[in-house]
């Protein structure tokens, strides 16, 4: 396959060059349904369970999980969105104001809740670590669990998701793109040859969401 440059470029520029689709939309549906049933089994139902999506890629995944849990449990599940940008451990490495912020929207109390943090891709674990700090700055839930559609490995911190849709072996310089239509693995090309080949490639980050070009902390961030 001769790769075509995608408009889904990560924040550091260049083109995303896809190599292979590893999940299609049906695969994502099955993975999320399995995760939803695992959440119900582990928590013995959905009472007291809240779903919080990490901005930005985790938010649409969280919404789909919340809908599935509501359908399984028969009652609405609390859902929120969390921005962990201010809790990143690399703030000193970025010029002030250069990091994009998104909204934190948690309009329910965390005390007494079992919160499932949701991201689309987990990579080094640094975004998840930042998310834990951000969540605990808001309140003190009974427990915090972590769900990720894709676990691509390369952890730099001792963090492991409780629920994983797919374990995906990757090179550290590759990028994983999550879209409603599927999950694609590829790389960033900073230049393309006239014949469409890759002239040079930049180091990869954790994951990026098809409906938002922000990378999830290069961990993941991710």
Secondary structure, DSSP 4 states (H G I P E B T S, - for coil): ----EES---TT-SEEEEEEEEEEHHHHHHHHHHHHHHHHHHHTSSTTEEEEEETTHHHHHHHHHHHHHHHHHSSPPEEEEE--GGG-TTGGGS-TT-S-----B--S--TT-EEEEEEEEESSSHHHHHHHHHHHHH---SEEEEEEEEE----SSS---SEEEEE----TT-EEEEETTEEEEEEEEEEE-TTS-EEEEEPP-SEEETTEEEESBTTTB-
